[in-house]
Amino acid sequence: MRSRSAILFATLSAYTVGLFLLDLAVGAVRIPLDDVWAALTGGDCPQATAKIVLNIRLIKAIVALLAGAALSVSGLQMQTLFRNPLAGPYVLGISSGASLGVA
């Protein structure tokens, strides 16, 4: 059972890294993965490509990873608090408060 968890963790980690690099490569200007890797490691790539990757797309991708991690941790905490695997934001009234804030 322990090796199955390790294999699953390794697979999901590799999948996350692959999607992270794909997020850096795909956009309004398509950048080849070789240039993305060169921009990240300080290799030889066009200066415009390095600026696009480092100043725009890298920040966006890191924020997306952090937001996803924060949402998953908040869901875990809510399920742990109520000891209910189906607990959602409606239990605490978070959705109602958000609706009031929007109104």
N, C-alpha and C positions, 0 to 999 in steps of 0.2 A: 504494500500500500504506500509505503514511503517513497519508493522509486517512481510510482505512478504520479505522485504529487510533484516530485522533482522534475519529471519529464514534462508535465503540464505547465509548470512554472517556467521552465526553459523555453518551451514552445511559445507561450504567450509573451514572454519577454522578447524573443526574437521577432515575433509578429509586431509587437509595439515599436521596436527599433526600425523595422522595415517600413511601417506606416509613417513613422516620424520622418524618415528620409524621403519617402514619397511625398509627404506634405511639403517638404522643403523644395522638391523638384517641380511640382505641379502648381500652376497659377496662371496669371495673365500672360506671363512670359515663361515658357517652358524651358527649364534648365536641365541639361543632362546630369545623371547621378554622379558622373566623374567630376564635373565641375562643382557640384554641391559638396562632394567629399573634399575636393581641393580647397574650396572656400572655408570649410570647417577646420581643416588641418593646416591652413596657411600655405597651401601648395600654389602651383602656377595656374591661375585662371584669370579671365578678364576682370578688371576692376569693377565694372558695372555689375557683373554677376556676383562678385563678393559682397558688394553693398546691398544688393537685393536679398541675398541669402542671410547675411549677418544682421542687417539693420531692420529688415521687415519680416521675413518669413520665419527666422529663428525665434524671434520674440513671440510671434503669433503661435507657433507650434509649442513652445514651452508653456505659454499661458493656457493653451488648450489641454495639455497634459496635467497641469496643476489644477485646473477647474474640474476635470474629470476625476482626479484623485480626491479633491475636496468633496465632490458630490457623492462619491462612493463611501467615503468615511462618514459623511453625515447620515447617509442611509443606514450604514452599519450601526452607528450610535443610536439612531432612532429605534431600530429593531432590537438592539440590546436593552435599551431603556424600558421598552414595553414588553420584552420577552415574547415578541410576536414576530414571526418571519414575514408576515404580511402587513406590518405597520407601514403606513404611508404618511404624507404630510398633512392629511386631513385629520389625523388623530389629535395633533397638537393645535390645529387651527391655523397652521402656517399658510395654507392656501387662501383661507378667508382673509387673513391679514394682508396678504399680497394683493388680493382683489380690492381691499379697501385702499391700499396705497396707490393702486393704479387709478381708482376712481377719483 
